[in-house]
Amino acid sequence: MKSKEWSVYFSKGSRGPSDIIAIKNDVIWLVQIKSSTRIPKIRGCEIHNLIKMSNKINNSFPILSLISPKLDCNANANSILFGNYSLNFYLLPDWKSVTFEL
């Protein structure tokens, strides 16, 4: 994201709803990151807390980032591939695939 001119701030210890806060052009992304060597898992309360946090901050969006093994098929046109893994961003609560290029 930094290479695309986002200001990126990391949450210490990753204890809150958002692991990363990213800002560009007055748009704020509150990003929760989930990764796994299989299928990433997220609890419903984590989604709820991220959305709740976003509702309190003007012009912010709750984003879920999933890092998982790359599939043989391209299941998502917005996937960012690196090595044997893919990175995807989803706007919650609709699970709409998004790209971080504004």
KETI-100270 format. One line per field, with one value per atom (N, C-alpha, C, O): atom name; chain; x, y, z. Coordinates in Angstrom, 1 decimal. Example, Ala and Ser with C-alpha at 12.3 -4.5 7.8 and 13.67 -1.06 7.14 Angstrom:
# residues 2
atom N, CA, C, O, N, CA, C, O
chain A, A, A, A, A, A, A, A
X 13.2, 12.3, 13.2, 14.2, 12.8, 13.7, 12.9, 13.4
Y -5.7, -4.5, -3.3, -3.3, -2.2, -1.1, 0.0, 1.1
Z 7.8, 7.8, 7.8, 8.5, 7.1, 7.1, 7.9, 8.0
# end
This chain:
# residues 102
atom N, CA, C, O, N, CA, C, O, N, CA, C, O, N, CA, C, O, N, CA, C, O, N, CA, C, O, N, CA, C, O, N, CA, C, O, N, CA, C, O, N, CA, C, O, N, CA, C, O, N, CA, C, O, N, CA, C, O, N, CA, C, O, N, CA, C, O, N, CA, C, O, N, CA, C, O, N, CA, C, O, N, CA, C, O, N, CA, C, O, N, CA, C, O, N, CA, C, O, N, CA, C, O, N, CA, C, O, N, CA, C, O, N, CA, C, O, N, CA, C, O, N, CA, C, O, N, CA, C, O, N, CA, C, O, N, CA, C, O, N, CA, C, O, N, CA, C, O, N, CA, C, O, N, CA, C, O, N, CA, C, O, N, CA, C, O, N, CA, C, O, N, CA, C, O, N, CA, C, O, N, CA, C, O, N, CA, C, O, N, CA, C, O, N, CA, C, O, N, CA, C, O, N, CA, C, O, N, CA, C, O, N, CA, C, O, N, CA, C, O, N, CA, C, O, N, CA, C, O, N, CA, C, O, N, CA, C, O, N, CA, C, O, N, CA, C, O, N, CA, C, O, N, CA, C, O, N, CA, C, O, N, CA, C, O, N, CA, C, O, N, CA, C, O, N, CA, C, O, N, CA, C, O, N, CA, C, O, N, CA, C, O, N, CA, C, O, N, CA, C, O, N, CA, C, O, N, CA, C, O, N, CA, C, O, N, CA, C, O, N, CA, C, O, N, CA, C, O, N, CA, C, O, N, CA, C, O, N, CA, C, O, N, CA, C, O, N, CA, C, O, N, CA, C, O, N, CA, C, O, N, CA, C, O, N, CA, C, O, N, CA, C, O, N, CA, C, O, N, CA, C, O, N, CA, C, O, N, CA, C, O, N, CA, C, O, N, CA, C, O, N, CA, C, O, N, CA, C, O, N, CA, C, O, N, CA, C, O, N, CA, C, O, N, CA, C, O, N, CA, C, O, N, CA, C, O, N, CA, C, O, N, CA, C, O, N, CA, C, O, N, CA, C, O, N, CA, C, O
chain A, A, A, A, A, A, A, A, A, A, A, A, A, A, A, A, A, A, A, A, A, A, A, A, A, A, A, A, A, A, A, A, A, A, A, A, A, A, A, A, A, A, A, A, A, A, A, A, A, A, A, A, A, A, A, A, A, A, A, A, A, A, A, A, A, A, A, A, A, A, A, A, A, A, A, A, A, A, A, A, A, A, A, A, A, A, A, A, A, A, A, A, A, A, A, A, A, A, A, A, A, A, A, A, A, A, A, A, A, A, A, A, A, A, A, A, A, A, A, A, A, A, A, A, A, A, A, A, A, A, A, A, A, A, A, A, A, A, A, A, A, A, A, A, A, A, A, A, A, A, A, A, A, A, A, A, A, A, A, A, A, A, A, A, A, A, A, A, A, A, A, A, A, A, A, A, A, A, A, A, A, A, A, A, A, A, A, A, A, A, A, A, A, A, A, A, A, A, A, A, A, A, A, A, A, A, A, A, A, A, A, A, A, A, A, A, A, A, A, A, A, A, A, A, A, A, A, A, A, A, A, A, A, A, A, A, A, A, A, A, A, A, A, A, A, A, A, A, A, A, A, A, A, A, A, A, A, A, A, A, A, A, A, A, A, A, A, A, A, A, A, A, A, A, A, A, A, A, A, A, A, A, A, A, A, A, A, A, A, A, A, A, A, A, A, A, A, A, A, A, A, A, A, A, A, A, A, A, A, A, A, A, A, A, A, A, A, A, A, A, A, A, A, A, A, A, A, A, A, A, A, A, A, A, A, A, A, A, A, A, A, A, A, A, A, A, A, A, A, A, A, A, A, A, A, A, A, A, A, A, A, A, A, A, A, A, A, A, A, A, A, A, A, A, A, A, A, A, A, A, A, A, A, A, A, A, A, A, A, A, A, A, A, A, A, A, A, A, A, A, A, A, A, A, A, A, A, A
X 0.8, 0.0, 0.9, 0.5, 2.0, 2.9, 3.4, 3.6, 3.6, 4.1, 3.0, 3.3, 1.8, 0.7, 0.3, -0.9, 1.2, 1.1, 0.0, -0.6, -0.2, -1.0, -0.1, 1.0, -0.7, 0.0, -0.5, -1.7, 0.4, 0.0, 0.5, 1.7, -0.4, -0.1, -0.5, -1.6, 0.5, 0.2, -0.2, 0.3, -1.2, -1.6, -0.6, -0.3, -0.1, 0.8, 0.1, -0.9, 0.7, 0.1, -1.1, -1.6, -1.7, -2.8, -4.0, -4.6, -4.3, -5.3, -6.7, -7.7, -6.7, -8.0, -8.7, -8.2, -9.8, -10.5, -9.7, -9.9, -8.8, -8.0, -6.5, -5.9, -5.9, -4.5, -3.7, -2.6, -4.3, -3.7, -4.7, -5.9, -4.2, -5.0, -4.3, -3.1, -5.0, -4.4, -5.2, -6.4, -4.5, -5.1, -4.6, -3.3, -5.5, -5.1, -6.3, -7.4, -5.9, -7.0, -8.2, -9.3, -8.0, -9.0, -9.9, -11.0, -9.5, -10.2, -9.4, -8.2, -10.1, -9.5, -9.9, -11.1, -9.0, -9.3, -8.9, -7.7, -9.8, -9.5, -9.4, -10.4, -8.2, -7.9, -7.6, -6.8, -8.4, -8.2, -7.5, -8.1, -6.4, -5.7, -5.8, -5.7, -6.2, -6.3, -5.4, -5.5, -4.6, -3.8, -3.8, -4.0, -3.5, -3.5, -2.8, -2.8, -2.3, -1.8, -2.9, -2.7, -4.1, -5.2, -6.3, -6.0, -7.4, -8.4, -8.4, -8.6, -8.2, -8.2, -9.5, -10.6, -9.5, -10.8, -10.9, -9.9, -12.2, -12.5, -13.8, -14.7, -13.8, -15.1, -16.0, -15.6, -17.3, -18.3, -18.2, -18.4, -17.7, -17.6, -16.4, -16.5, -15.4, -14.3, -14.8, -14.5, -15.7, -16.3, -17.2, -17.1, -18.0, -18.9, -18.1, -18.5, -17.0, -16.2, -15.5, -15.4, -15.1, -14.5, -15.5, -15.2, -16.6, -17.7, -18.1, -18.3, -18.3, -18.7, -17.6, -18.0, -16.4, -15.3, -15.4, -15.2, -15.6, -15.7, -16.9, -16.8, -18.0, -19.1, -18.9, -19.6, -17.9, -17.6, -16.6, -16.4, -16.0, -15.0, -15.4, -15.7, -15.5, -16.0, -15.1, -13.9, -15.7, -15.0, -14.1, -13.1, -14.4, -13.6, -14.4, -15.7, -13.7, -14.3, -13.7, -12.4, -14.5, -14.0, -13.6, -14.4, -12.3, -11.7, -11.2, -10.5, -11.5, -10.9, -9.9, -10.2, -8.6, -7.6, -7.3, -7.0, -7.4, -7.1, -5.9, -5.7, -5.0, -3.8, -3.9, -4.0, -3.8, -4.0, -3.2, -2.8, -3.1, -2.3, -3.0, -4.2, -2.2, -2.6, -3.4, -2.9, -4.5, -5.3, -4.9, -4.3, -5.1, -4.8, -5.6, -5.2, -6.9, -7.7, -7.7, -7.5, -8.0, -8.0, -9.5, -10.3, -9.8, -11.1, -11.5, -12.7, -10.5, -10.8, -9.9, -8.7, -10.5, -9.8, -8.9, -7.9, -9.2, -8.4, -7.3, -6.7, -7.1, -6.1, -4.7, -4.4, -3.9, -2.5, -1.7, -1.8, -0.9, -0.2, 1.2, 1.9, 1.7, 3.1, 3.6, 3.0, 4.6, 5.0, 3.9, 3.2, 3.7, 2.6, 1.4, 0.5, 1.3, 0.1, -0.6, -0.1, -1.9, -2.6, -3.1, -3.4, -3.3, -3.7, -5.0, -5.0, -6.1, -7.4, -7.9, -7.7, -8.6, -9.2, -10.7, -11.2, -11.5, -13.0, -13.6, -13.2, -14.5, -15.2, -16.4, -17.2, -16.4, -17.5, -18.6, -18.4, -19.8, -20.3, -20.7, -21.1, -20.5, -21.0, -20.0, -20.4, -18.8, -17.8, -17.5, -17.2, -17.5, -17.2, -15.7, -15.0, -15.2, -13.8, -13.4, -14.0, -12.3, -11.8, -10.3, -9.6, -9.8, -8.4, -8.0, -8.9, -6.8, -6.4, -5.9, -5.3, -6.1, -5.7, -6.9, -7.9, -6.7, -7.8, -7.4, -8.2
Y -1.2, 0.0, 1.3, 2.3, 1.2, 2.3, 2.7, 3.8, 1.6, 1.9, 2.6, 3.1, 2.5, 3.2, 4.5, 5.0, 5.0, 6.3, 6.4, 7.4, 5.2, 5.2, 5.5, 5.1, 6.2, 6.3, 5.1, 4.9, 4.3, 3.1, 3.1, 3.4, 2.8, 2.7, 1.3, 0.9, 0.7, -0.6, -0.6, 0.2, -1.4, -1.5, -2.4, -3.5, -1.8, -2.6, -3.8, -3.6, -4.9, -6.1, -6.6, -7.7, -5.9, -6.3, -6.8, -7.9, -6.0, -6.4, -5.8, -6.3, -4.7, -4.1, -4.6, -5.6, -4.0, -4.5, -4.4, -5.1, -3.4, -3.1, -3.4, -2.9, -4.1, -4.4, -3.2, -2.9, -2.6, -1.6, -0.5, -0.7, 0.8, 1.9, 2.5, 2.9, 2.6, 3.2, 4.4, 4.3, 5.4, 6.7, 7.2, 7.2, 7.6, 8.1, 9.0, 8.6, 10.2, 11.2, 11.3, 11.2, 11.4, 11.5, 10.3, 10.3, 9.2, 7.9, 7.1, 7.0, 6.5, 5.7, 4.3, 4.0, 3.4, 1.9, 1.4, 1.6, 0.7, 0.0, -1.5, -2.1, -2.0, -3.3, -4.3, -4.2, -5.4, -6.6, -7.6, -7.9, -8.2, -9.1, -10.5, -10.8, -11.5, -12.9, -13.7, -13.5, -14.6, -15.4, -16.8, -17.1, -17.8, -19.2, -19.9, -19.5, -21.1, -21.9, -22.7, -23.4, -22.7, -23.3, -22.2, -21.4, -22.2, -21.2, -20.2, -20.7, -18.9, -18.0, -18.0, -18.1, -17.9, -17.9, -16.5, -16.0, -16.1, -14.9, -15.1, -15.7, -14.7, -14.8, -13.7, -12.6, -14.0, -13.0, -11.7, -10.6, -11.9, -10.7, -9.8, -8.6, -10.4, -9.6, -8.7, -7.6, -9.3, -8.5, -7.4, -6.3, -7.8, -6.8, -5.7, -4.5, -6.0, -4.9, -4.0, -2.8, -4.6, -3.8, -2.8, -1.6, -3.3, -2.5, -1.4, -0.2, -1.8, -0.8, 0.3, 1.5, -0.1, 0.9, 1.9, 3.1, 1.3, 2.1, 3.1, 4.2, 2.7, 3.5, 4.8, 5.7, 4.7, 5.8, 6.8, 7.9, 6.5, 7.3, 7.8, 6.9, 9.1, 9.6, 9.2, 9.1, 8.8, 8.5, 7.3, 7.1, 6.3, 5.1, 3.9, 3.9, 2.9, 1.7, 0.5, 0.4, -0.5, -1.7, -2.7, -3.1, -3.1, -3.9, -5.2, -5.1, -6.3, -7.6, -8.0, -8.0, -8.3, -8.7, -10.2, -10.5, -11.0, -12.4, -12.8, -12.5, -13.5, -14.0, -15.5, -16.1, -16.2, -17.6, -18.2, -17.5, -19.5, -20.2, -19.8, -19.8, -19.6, -19.3, -20.5, -21.6, -20.3, -21.3, -21.5, -20.6, -22.7, -22.9, -22.1, -21.7, -21.7, -20.9, -19.5, -19.3, -18.5, -17.1, -16.8, -16.4, -17.1, -16.9, -15.5, -15.2, -14.5, -13.1, -12.3, -12.4, -11.5, -10.7, -9.6, -9.2, -9.3, -8.3, -9.0, -8.2, -10.2, -10.9, -10.4, -10.1, -10.2, -9.8, -11.1, -11.6, -11.6, -12.8, -12.5, -11.7, -13.3, -13.2, -14.5, -15.1, -15.1, -16.4, -17.4, -17.5, -18.2, -19.2, -18.8, -19.6, -17.4, -16.9, -15.8, -15.2, -15.6, -14.5, -13.6, -14.1, -12.3, -11.3, -10.7, -10.3, -10.7, -10.1, -9.2, -9.4, -8.1, -7.2, -7.2, -7.2, -7.2, -7.2, -6.1, -5.9, -5.4, -4.3, -5.0, -5.7, -4.8, -5.4, -4.4, -3.2, -4.8, -6.2, -6.9, -8.1, -6.3, -7.0, -7.9, -8.6, -8.0, -8.9, -8.6, -9.5, -7.3, -6.8, -6.8, -6.1, -7.4, -7.4, -6.0, -5.4, -5.5, -4.2, -4.2, -5.1, -3.2, -3.0, -1.7, -0.8, -1.6, -0.4, 0.7, 1.7, 0.7, 1.7, 2.7, 2.4, 3.9, 4.9, 5.9, 6.8
Z 0.0, 0.0, 0.0, -0.6, 0.7, 0.7, -0.7, -1.0, -1.5, -2.9, -3.7, -4.8, -3.3, -4.0, -3.3, -3.4, -2.5, -1.8, -0.7, -0.4, 0.0, 1.2, 2.4, 2.4, 3.4, 4.7, 5.5, 5.6, 6.0, 6.7, 8.1, 8.4, 9.0, 10.4, 11.0, 10.7, 11.7, 12.2, 13.7, 14.5, 14.0, 15.4, 16.2, 15.8, 17.3, 18.1, 18.8, 19.4, 18.6, 19.2, 18.6, 18.9, 17.6, 16.9, 17.8, 17.6, 18.8, 19.8, 19.5, 20.0, 18.6, 18.4, 17.1, 16.5, 16.7, 15.5, 14.3, 13.3, 14.2, 13.0, 13.2, 14.2, 12.3, 12.4, 11.7, 12.1, 10.7, 9.9, 9.7, 9.5, 9.8, 9.4, 8.2, 8.3, 7.1, 5.9, 5.4, 5.4, 5.0, 4.7, 3.3, 3.1, 2.4, 1.2, 0.7, 0.6, 0.3, -0.3, 0.6, 0.2, 1.9, 2.9, 3.1, 3.7, 2.5, 2.7, 3.7, 3.6, 4.6, 5.7, 5.6, 5.6, 5.5, 5.5, 6.9, 7.3, 7.5, 8.8, 8.4, 8.1, 8.4, 7.8, 8.9, 9.7, 8.9, 9.7, 8.8, 7.7, 9.2, 8.3, 8.9, 10.1, 8.0, 8.4, 7.4, 6.2, 8.0, 7.1, 7.6, 8.8, 6.6, 7.0, 5.8, 4.7, 6.2, 5.1, 4.5, 3.5, 5.1, 4.5, 4.2, 3.3, 4.9, 4.7, 5.9, 7.0, 5.7, 6.8, 7.5, 6.9, 8.8, 9.6, 10.3, 10.8, 10.4, 11.2, 11.9, 11.3, 13.1, 13.9, 13.6, 13.3, 13.8, 13.5, 14.4, 13.9, 15.6, 16.5, 16.0, 16.2, 15.4, 14.8, 13.7, 13.6, 12.8, 11.7, 12.3, 11.9, 13.3, 13.9, 14.5, 14.3, 15.2, 15.9, 14.9, 15.1, 13.8, 12.7, 12.1, 11.9, 11.8, 11.2, 12.2, 11.8, 13.5, 14.5, 14.6, 14.8, 14.6, 14.7, 13.5, 13.6, 12.3, 11.1, 11.1, 10.6, 11.7, 11.8, 12.7, 12.6, 13.5, 14.4, 13.8, 14.4, 12.7, 12.1, 10.7, 9.8, 10.5, 9.2, 8.1, 8.2, 7.0, 5.7, 5.9, 5.2, 6.8, 7.0, 6.5, 6.4, 6.1, 5.6, 6.2, 6.4, 6.6, 7.2, 6.1, 5.3, 6.2, 5.1, 5.8, 6.8, 5.2, 5.6, 4.5, 3.4, 5.0, 4.1, 4.3, 5.5, 3.3, 3.5, 2.7, 1.5, 3.4, 2.8, 2.9, 3.9, 1.7, 1.6, 0.5, -0.4, 0.5, -0.6, -1.9, -2.1, -2.9, -4.3, -4.8, -4.7, -5.5, -6.1, -7.5, -8.1, -8.1, -9.5, -10.4, -11.5, -10.0, -10.8, -10.2, -9.0, -10.9, -10.4, -10.0, -10.8, -8.7, -8.2, -8.0, -7.9, -8.0, -7.7, -8.6, -8.5, -9.4, -10.4, -9.7, -10.2, -8.4, -7.7, -6.8, -6.1, -6.9, -6.2, -6.5, -7.7, -5.5, -5.6, -5.3, -4.2, -6.3, -6.2, -5.8, -6.4, -4.8, -4.4, -4.0, -3.0, -4.7, -4.3, -4.5, -5.5, -3.5, -3.5, -2.8, -2.5, -2.6, -1.8, -2.6, -3.6, -2.2, -2.8, -1.7, -0.5, -2.0, -1.1, -1.6, -2.8, -0.8, -1.3, -0.2, 1.0, -0.7, 0.2, -0.1, -1.2, 1.1, 1.0, 1.8, 3.0, 1.2, 1.9, 2.7, 2.1, 4.0, 4.8, 5.0, 4.9, 5.2, 5.5, 4.2, 4.3, 3.0, 1.8, 1.2, 0.2, 1.7, 1.2, -0.3, -1.1, -0.6, -2.0, -2.2, -1.4, -3.2, -3.5, -3.9, -4.8, -3.3, -3.6, -3.9, -3.5, -4.6, -4.8, -4.1, -3.9, -3.6, -2.9, -3.8, -3.3, -5.1, -6.0, -6.1, -6.8, -5.5, -5.6, -6.8, -7.0
# end
